[in-house]
Structure formats: C-alpha cells, structure tokens
Amino acid sequence: MFHTDLTPGRTVVIDGRSCLFFSGFSYLGLHQHPVFKATLIEGINQFGALFPASRVSNIRLSLYEEMEHALASTMDQQAAVLFSSGYLSGQAAIHYAANCGELLYAPGAHPAIWHHVPALPTETRQQWEAQTIEKVNNHPDHSYVIVSDTVNPITGTVFNFDWLRQLSRQVLVILDDSHGFGILGPEGKGSIHTAPGTDNVRYLVTTSLAKAYSTEGGVIAGTAADIAALKRTPYFTASTPMMPATAFAWLQSAPLIKQQLQQLKLNIQTARHLLEGVPYQQHPCLPIFILPQYDDRPSLANYLSERDLIISSFPYPLPHHAPVHRAIISALHLSKDLQILQQFLLEFYQRHS
C-alpha cells in the first residue's frame, strides 16, 4: 500500500519520487487535464461548491435537467436522472427494480447493484444465462428483473447480451455500465449500443460518471415512465444533488471529451502493439491489461514499484478477494510511458519465466 499527498495523473508522487501511474480509473484523464480543470473552476465561480436544496424543492437548478437531457440523448434512452455518485445511482436503480419483480443476479454482480446482500450465482456466466432464459420463459405468471454489470474491470471482460433475444416474456434488465459508458461504443455511448432491442426487454442503465468522465456523479437512463418513478423515490428526493460545477464542466467539455476518447483509443492500440511479447489478457476496446502473477515468483507489483512504476494491485471489490494485477491505460499517458511499461514487463517475465 502506498500513500500520496497529490492526486495521480499520468504520474504519482510517492515518498518524494515521481512514479508512472498505471492504476485507478478516470480513463479519459479529464481530472488532470488543464482545460477541464479550468472549466471546473469556472463552474465553481458561477455555481459555488454545492446546490443547497433538494432536487424536489421549490427552487431548482435548470443545469441538472440540461445534463439529464444530454445524458439520455448520449445513451439513446428516453430520459435520465442524476445522482451524486455512481454507487447511489446503482442503489436507487436496484431498490426500484426490487419492486418490479424477482431479481435474477448475474455472477459477480458489483455491490453497487446489490439489494441488501444477495446470494450471487456460483455457476459460470454461460450456465447462468441458460438458466435465466429457461426460468423467465417457463414461468408466465411471474415477473423477473435481470441484473448484471456490462463490464468486469477485474477480468477485463465485456459481456455480450445477445442471449436476451431468446426471452419470450417481458423483463426489466438493470445494467451497470460504469466501466463502459464514456469509452465503449460510438462516441462513448457505452454498452447499451450493443444491447439488443427487443419487444420483451426494457432497460435501466446505471453508471458512474467518474470512471470515464472524472465527474463525481451517477446517472440512471431508461424509459420516461421508469425515470419519472425513480424521481419519486427517496434516493432522489432525499439526497443531495451532485456538485453543480461538475455538471457545468461536463456539459461544456464535449469537444475535449471527444479528443480524449480518441487519444485513449490510440493509447490502447499502442499498448497492444508494444506488449505483444507480454502475457496479458485484454478486451480490444478496454484500457485494462490483466497481468499474470505466479505464486512461485516475486511480486510483479513490487518489482515495478521499485522501478518507479505503479500498477493496480489490491483486493476488489471486497477485502477478502485476491489481488489482481492490472496495468490501466489512460488518455494522459504518453508513448514513452507505454514504452517504459513494455520494458519492465518484458524484463520481469523474461527474468522469471
């Protein structure tokens, strides 16, 4: 475990030394981009540090509705609702969904979309999909809600939902797209771009705005009826709105977001090319490179940190889970950073093969 007094960007300062930072999220690197930070400061000057009222009070800030319309349009959904964090949006979505039918959780579903502490399936993803299709289709008098992440950032997996086409009855599908929205699909529309549209499926997509956009907030997008109902729940009416300056910064940053997404894609392609001789797993569209750690060999994370390079290595999402080694690319990284990553990874695996 390391401590720092400064927020990391492409580098992080640890014990007085500057290390390359291949961890965390903020995939587009906006949190340390000078243009985005200047826009955020402009937002603070205009809107202050917070909006001191509930979203349902008699004084309302039109900025939030503007951002909700923009997000719904980006995600190709009828409507959207903002929350102060991705976790809160996930909890709002799942507690709403719990009143719509029996929750059918996918294996490994993130705690943000847990209703209390569910017993998650232990089957493989493929087995769970087959069982879910059978259960939904064979119980015509029962209502179901399918609950799943779209991306597993620990394994670097992007899930396919074409199997939903096999459902013959109507279901609500809750998708947590926190690690897909902003980077996957055309213009960062997210995983909903590839989710099948059928008469039997309606979606509620919940996502953090921090992972790609460096914006502390969360959003749920879906049908106008579902979003209107969500705006009547305590998760919306009784919670503090997201910081208005961050909403302002996001709305003003469309050209910068497009630029950073293009840079991220270029960095992913460069990293895939440079790391051809390194044993890793990675989805071609994700900036997450899963690196093996062999029990009988020295720690990869320690080896790299001794060379001023920090990768992601910690138990997640729960403290008892085994650490996973990941090199996470952002739009902030330079070609020389990726070359240094290549050098030390090749050196480690060749030395300890």
URGI-V177438 format. One record per residue. N is the residue number from 1. RES is the residue in one small letter. PSI is psi in radians with two decimals (NA if undefined). D_FIRST is the distance of its C-alpha to the first C-alpha in whole Angstrom. Layout:
BEGIN
n = [N | N]
res = [RES | RES]
psi = [PSI | PSI]
d_first = [D_FIRST | D_FIRST]
END
This chain:
BEGIN
n = [1 | 2 | 3 | 4 | 5 | 6 | 7 | 8 | 9 | 10 | 11 | 12 | 13 | 14 | 15 | 16 | 17 | 18 | 19 | 20 | 21 | 22 | 23 | 24 | 25 | 26 | 27 | 28 | 29 | 30 | 31 | 32 | 33 | 34 | 35 | 36 | 37 | 38 | 39 | 40 | 41 | 42 | 43 | 44 | 45 | 46 | 47 | 48 | 49 | 50 | 51 | 52 | 53 | 54 | 55 | 56 | 57 | 58 | 59 | 60 | 61 | 62 | 63 | 64 | 65 | 66 | 67 | 68 | 69 | 70 | 71 | 72 | 73 | 74 | 75 | 76 | 77 | 78 | 79 | 80 | 81 | 82 | 83 | 84 | 85 | 86 | 87 | 88 | 89 | 90 | 91 | 92 | 93 | 94 | 95 | 96 | 97 | 98 | 99 | 100 | 101 | 102 | 103 | 104 | 105 | 106 | 107 | 108 | 109 | 110 | 111 | 112 | 113 | 114 | 115 | 116 | 117 | 118 | 119 | 120 | 121 | 122 | 123 | 124 | 125 | 126 | 127 | 128 | 129 | 130 | 131 | 132 | 133 | 134 | 135 | 136 | 137 | 138 | 139 | 140 | 141 | 142 | 143 | 144 | 145 | 146 | 147 | 148 | 149 | 150 | 151 | 152 | 153 | 154 | 155 | 156 | 157 | 158 | 159 | 160 | 161 | 162 | 163 | 164 | 165 | 166 | 167 | 168 | 169 | 170 | 171 | 172 | 173 | 174 | 175 | 176 | 177 | 178 | 179 | 180 | 181 | 182 | 183 | 184 | 185 | 186 | 187 | 188 | 189 | 190 | 191 | 192 | 193 | 194 | 195 | 196 | 197 | 198 | 199 | 200 | 201 | 202 | 203 | 204 | 205 | 206 | 207 | 208 | 209 | 210 | 211 | 212 | 213 | 214 | 215 | 216 | 217 | 218 | 219 | 220 | 221 | 222 | 223 | 224 | 225 | 226 | 227 | 228 | 229 | 230 | 231 | 232 | 233 | 234 | 235 | 236 | 237 | 238 | 239 | 240 | 241 | 242 | 243 | 244 | 245 | 246 | 247 | 248 | 249 | 250 | 251 | 252 | 253 | 254 | 255 | 256 | 257 | 258 | 259 | 260 | 261 | 262 | 263 | 264 | 265 | 266 | 267 | 268 | 269 | 270 | 271 | 272 | 273 | 274 | 275 | 276 | 277 | 278 | 279 | 280 | 281 | 282 | 283 | 284 | 285 | 286 | 287 | 288 | 289 | 290 | 291 | 292 | 293 | 294 | 295 | 296 | 297 | 298 | 299 | 300 | 301 | 302 | 303 | 304 | 305 | 306 | 307 | 308 | 309 | 310 | 311 | 312 | 313 | 314 | 315 | 316 | 317 | 318 | 319 | 320 | 321 | 322 | 323 | 324 | 325 | 326 | 327 | 328 | 329 | 330 | 331 | 332 | 333 | 334 | 335 | 336 | 337 | 338 | 339 | 340 | 341 | 342 | 343 | 344 | 345 | 346 | 347 | 348 | 349 | 350 | 351 | 352 | 353]
res = [m | f | h | t | d | l | t | p | g | r | t | v | v | i | d | g | r | s | c | l | f | f | s | g | f | s | y | l | g | l | h | q | h | p | v | f | k | a | t | l | i | e | g | i | n | q | f | g | a | l | f | p | a | s | r | v | s | n | i | r | l | s | l | y | e | e | m | e | h | a | l | a | s | t | m | d | q | q | a | a | v | l | f | s | s | g | y | l | s | g | q | a | a | i | h | y | a | a | n | c | g | e | l | l | y | a | p | g | a | h | p | a | i | w | h | h | v | p | a | l | p | t | e | t | r | q | q | w | e | a | q | t | i | e | k | v | n | n | h | p | d | h | s | y | v | i | v | s | d | t | v | n | p | i | t | g | t | v | f | n | f | d | w | l | r | q | l | s | r | q | v | l | v | i | l | d | d | s | h | g | f | g | i | l | g | p | e | g | k | g | s | i | h | t | a | p | g | t | d | n | v | r | y | l | v | t | t | s | l | a | k | a | y | s | t | e | g | g | v | i | a | g | t | a | a | d | i | a | a | l | k | r | t | p | y | f | t | a | s | t | p | m | m | p | a | t | a | f | a | w | l | q | s | a | p | l | i | k | q | q | l | q | q | l | k | l | n | i | q | t | a | r | h | l | l | e | g | v | p | y | q | q | h | p | c | l | p | i | f | i | l | p | q | y | d | d | r | p | s | l | a | n | y | l | s | e | r | d | l | i | i | s | s | f | p | y | p | l | p | h | h | a | p | v | h | r | a | i | i | s | a | l | h | l | s | k | d | l | q | i | l | q | q | f | l | l | e | f | y | q | r | h | s]
psi = [2.37 | 2.67 | 2.52 | 2.74 | 0.05 | 2.52 | 2.26 | 2.65 | -2.02 | -0.29 | 2.88 | 2.46 | 2.11 | 2.13 | 0.70 | 0.00 | 2.47 | 2.14 | 2.53 | 2.42 | 1.88 | 1.00 | -3.02 | -2.71 | -2.16 | 1.02 | -0.59 | -0.11 | 0.35 | -0.53 | -0.41 | 0.28 | 2.23 | -0.59 | -0.76 | -0.72 | -0.65 | -0.66 | -0.65 | -0.72 | -0.71 | -0.70 | -0.70 | -0.73 | -0.59 | -0.68 | -0.12 | -2.99 | -0.42 | 2.93 | 2.01 | 0.88 | 2.73 | 2.72 | -0.29 | 0.23 | 3.06 | -0.11 | 2.11 | 2.60 | 2.04 | -0.35 | -0.66 | -0.78 | -0.63 | -0.75 | -0.65 | -0.72 | -0.73 | -0.71 | -0.74 | -0.74 | -0.75 | -0.68 | 0.09 | 0.69 | 2.84 | -0.64 | 2.91 | 2.78 | 2.36 | 2.57 | 2.98 | -0.18 | 2.79 | -0.64 | -0.75 | -0.68 | -0.67 | -0.76 | -0.68 | -0.73 | -0.78 | -0.58 | -0.57 | -0.78 | -0.51 | -0.40 | 0.00 | -0.18 | 3.13 | 2.30 | 2.18 | 1.72 | 2.46 | 2.68 | 2.39 | 0.29 | 2.44 | 2.55 | -0.40 | -0.45 | 0.44 | 2.41 | 1.83 | -2.28 | 1.58 | 2.75 | 1.79 | 2.60 | 2.56 | -0.07 | 2.98 | 2.86 | -0.76 | -0.73 | -0.73 | -0.73 | -0.80 | -0.76 | -0.66 | -0.76 | -0.80 | -0.78 | -0.82 | -0.80 | -0.46 | 0.07 | 1.37 | -0.31 | 0.23 | 2.55 | 2.41 | 2.66 | 2.12 | 2.30 | 2.14 | 2.64 | 2.76 | -0.46 | 2.37 | 1.85 | -0.21 | -0.62 | -0.13 | 0.63 | 2.34 | 2.07 | 2.55 | 2.38 | 0.36 | -0.44 | -0.32 | -0.35 | -0.36 | -0.10 | 2.32 | 0.02 | 2.75 | 2.37 | 2.74 | 2.36 | 2.08 | 2.11 | 2.19 | 1.91 | 0.58 | -0.58 | 0.22 | -0.67 | 2.28 | -0.34 | -0.48 | 2.72 | 2.97 | 2.26 | 0.51 | 0.44 | -0.42 | -3.02 | -0.38 | -0.37 | -0.60 | -0.08 | 2.31 | 2.41 | 1.96 | 2.82 | -0.33 | -0.03 | 2.26 | 2.49 | 2.58 | 2.03 | 2.11 | 2.47 | 2.59 | 2.53 | -0.05 | -0.62 | -0.81 | -0.72 | 0.03 | 0.58 | 2.08 | 1.73 | 3.03 | 2.85 | 2.57 | 2.31 | 2.53 | -2.61 | 2.71 | -0.66 | -0.77 | -0.74 | -0.68 | -0.69 | -0.69 | -0.56 | -0.05 | -0.01 | 2.74 | -0.45 | -0.48 | -0.86 | -0.52 | 0.10 | 2.71 | 2.35 | 2.83 | 2.75 | 2.12 | -0.53 | -0.59 | -0.62 | -0.77 | -0.82 | -0.73 | -0.78 | -0.53 | -0.11 | 0.34 | -0.84 | -0.70 | -0.72 | -0.75 | -0.77 | -0.80 | -0.59 | -0.72 | -0.70 | -0.70 | -0.80 | -0.69 | -0.72 | -0.64 | -0.80 | -0.74 | -0.77 | -0.73 | -0.68 | -0.81 | -0.55 | 0.35 | -0.53 | 0.10 | 2.38 | 1.87 | 2.85 | 2.43 | 2.37 | 2.38 | -0.40 | -0.05 | 2.51 | 0.48 | 2.04 | 1.97 | 2.17 | 2.31 | 2.55 | 2.04 | 2.38 | -0.53 | 0.27 | 2.82 | 2.80 | 2.18 | -0.76 | -0.75 | -0.72 | -0.78 | -0.68 | -0.57 | -0.29 | 0.40 | 0.77 | 2.09 | 2.17 | 3.02 | 2.19 | 1.63 | 2.76 | 2.35 | 2.50 | -0.11 | 2.64 | -0.46 | -0.07 | 2.62 | 2.48 | 2.53 | 2.32 | 2.15 | 2.37 | 2.06 | 2.13 | 2.51 | 3.00 | -0.21 | -0.38 | 2.52 | 2.84 | -0.67 | -0.53 | -0.77 | -0.58 | -0.66 | -0.72 | -0.81 | -0.82 | -0.86 | -0.55 | -0.79 | -0.74 | -0.78 | -0.90 | -0.53 | -0.67 | -0.55 | 0.45 | NA]
d_first = [0 | 4 | 7 | 10 | 14 | 15 | 15 | 15 | 18 | 19 | 16 | 13 | 14 | 11 | 12 | 15 | 15 | 16 | 14 | 16 | 14 | 15 | 13 | 14 | 17 | 20 | 22 | 25 | 23 | 25 | 22 | 23 | 26 | 29 | 31 | 29 | 28 | 32 | 33 | 30 | 32 | 35 | 34 | 33 | 36 | 38 | 37 | 35 | 32 | 33 | 36 | 37 | 39 | 38 | 39 | 42 | 44 | 47 | 45 | 43 | 41 | 43 | 39 | 38 | 41 | 41 | 37 | 38 | 41 | 39 | 36 | 39 | 41 | 38 | 37 | 41 | 41 | 44 | 42 | 38 | 36 | 33 | 31 | 28 | 25 | 25 | 24 | 27 | 29 | 28 | 29 | 32 | 33 | 33 | 35 | 37 | 38 | 38 | 41 | 42 | 42 | 40 | 37 | 36 | 32 | 31 | 29 | 25 | 26 | 23 | 23 | 24 | 28 | 28 | 31 | 30 | 28 | 30 | 31 | 29 | 31 | 31 | 33 | 32 | 32 | 36 | 37 | 36 | 38 | 41 | 41 | 40 | 43 | 45 | 44 | 45 | 48 | 50 | 49 | 52 | 52 | 48 | 46 | 42 | 39 | 37 | 33 | 31 | 28 | 29 | 26 | 23 | 20 | 18 | 21 | 23 | 26 | 29 | 31 | 35 | 37 | 40 | 41 | 42 | 45 | 46 | 46 | 50 | 49 | 47 | 43 | 41 | 38 | 34 | 32 | 28 | 28 | 25 | 24 | 27 | 29 | 29 | 29 | 31 | 35 | 37 | 36 | 33 | 35 | 32 | 33 | 36 | 38 | 38 | 38 | 42 | 44 | 47 | 49 | 47 | 44 | 43 | 39 | 37 | 34 | 31 | 28 | 25 | 26 | 23 | 22 | 24 | 26 | 23 | 25 | 24 | 27 | 28 | 31 | 34 | 37 | 40 | 43 | 45 | 46 | 42 | 41 | 44 | 43 | 39 | 40 | 42 | 39 | 37 | 34 | 36 | 38 | 36 | 33 | 32 | 33 | 30 | 30 | 33 | 32 | 30 | 33 | 35 | 32 | 32 | 36 | 36 | 34 | 36 | 37 | 33 | 32 | 34 | 33 | 30 | 30 | 32 | 30 | 27 | 30 | 31 | 27 | 27 | 30 | 29 | 26 | 28 | 30 | 28 | 26 | 29 | 29 | 25 | 25 | 23 | 24 | 25 | 27 | 30 | 29 | 25 | 23 | 20 | 20 | 19 | 18 | 19 | 17 | 20 | 19 | 21 | 20 | 17 | 13 | 14 | 10 | 10 | 14 | 13 | 11 | 13 | 16 | 14 | 14 | 11 | 11 | 11 | 9 | 8 | 11 | 14 | 16 | 16 | 13 | 16 | 16 | 15 | 12 | 14 | 14 | 15 | 16 | 17 | 20 | 21 | 25 | 23 | 23 | 25 | 27 | 26 | 22 | 23 | 25 | 22 | 20 | 23 | 24 | 20 | 20 | 24 | 23 | 21 | 23 | 26 | 25 | 23 | 26]
END
